[in-house]
Amino acid sequence: MVACGAGALLLLPALLSSRPFGQVRTRDLGAIPLAGWARRRPRLALAAIGAASALAVGAITLDPPRLEDDLSRMHSASSPALLAQREIARHFGRAAEPLLLVLTGDSEDTVFEACHRLEPALRQLRAAGQVAGHFSPAHLLPSLHEQEATAAWLAPVLDRETFPSRSGRTALAATLMAALEANGLDATRYTGYVTSWVDELARATLWVEAMKRSEDHLIHDGAHEPSLEVRDLDPTPLGPAMRSLLRATASGATAMIVVIPARPLWEGSTRERLVGALEAALHAANARGDVTGMHVIASEAAALVAHDLLDVSAATVAIVVAILFVHFRRPGQVAVVLLPAALATLWTAGLLAATGVRLNMMNLGVLPLVLAIGVDDGIHLVDHWLDRTGRDIRAVVAHAGTAVVLTSATTMVSFGSLACSELAGLASVGWLVLFGVGAALVATLLALPALLGLAEDR
């Protein structure tokens, strides 16, 4: 912008003073007829503007413009990524993008215990249909309480002296098969599964006993109970899986629980409901942690961009008003200059409300642009009107109206071409520029000639 301004001030005077093109009669591009009608019928023109503004206010009152909470609507409807996620949700009954619960604590054991305390709440969310599943460090290693309960359950049927041997394994398998039969099941269908399970239990028992002997962990009556800790999994095949979810850090330890939503989280209400439920689960389990994931990050980024753009727009209005007061000095003249921008903003907001189009982090940037173009149009006409002897609005429009129409039209064509984009968010920028800048142009050529004409008649 600075370079454009410097070029206009330095180059154009020199080029125009040489008159290389001679005298050229420019076309009015419709500015003079429209402004002329407003000058001849000022009250009718102002009534039409008032009616349009009233309709806009009504639409805004019934359905105020809102920020887009469905992030999928900012993408192309034919986006391969979106189509793939919808197919995943349709075929597998879950979302493709997970949420993450990141837990922190003073030690690995503290964080691991927090993971287990969260299990009941996560199972409830799955039963309620909000979560399709989750993967936690708690799935790789039972809690100490669960290990003790399992050992107590096995104690009546497990002979510690003979179990690892073949005869001990055979005895345990026979006991389990009898239990299946006693509960009305055809035990022969589970023979392979029971045998495999007993063999794995035997290997695990031998490994646990070796670990406990090497570490000299003796508890209670001297028996070596299978009380494993997180670090005990490191030399086992489960070690890499555990360390992908739980790690020690310089300040303590961090664990991650992967939560698979039952439905895609593009829509704000679905996303907020699940995130809120997970945060409530963290609080109820007295676990320190946060809920994160790509959907959460994208949603927070969109909200932050929207908040910043609104703040910047408010600051821009204040600075523009201050500049106008420095130049025009009188509040009435400043108000007239700002009128096209104010009307364009109101009408654009009314259009958004009437059509259900929502603001997003892309098209919010149109608001400062509409403000700038509307103010520029007002400055051109009001400044020329104040400088001309007799203050004839017809002569002002004849002199500056074409420039106003051309600057607005070129802006509409340049930015409005974005409406052809397949990306929905980008296309919304183009449509809002087309309407917003067009509304500023109409407001300039109707409202200002009517108001300044009434001032001339006094």
TAJO-V642621 format. One line per field, one symbol per residue. burial: 1 if it has 9 or more other ideal C-beta (glycine too) atoms within 8 Angstrom, else 0. Layout:
BEGIN
burial: ???
END
This chain:
BEGIN
burial: 00000010000100000000000000011011011111101100110110011011111100000011101111100000011111011000011011111111101101111111111011001100011101011101101000110110000001000110000110111011110110000010011001101110110111111011000000000001111101001000011011101100000111111111110111100110111011111100101010101011111011101100110110011001100110010000110111111111111111111000011111111111111111111111110111010010111110011101111110110011011000111111111111111111111111111111110100
END
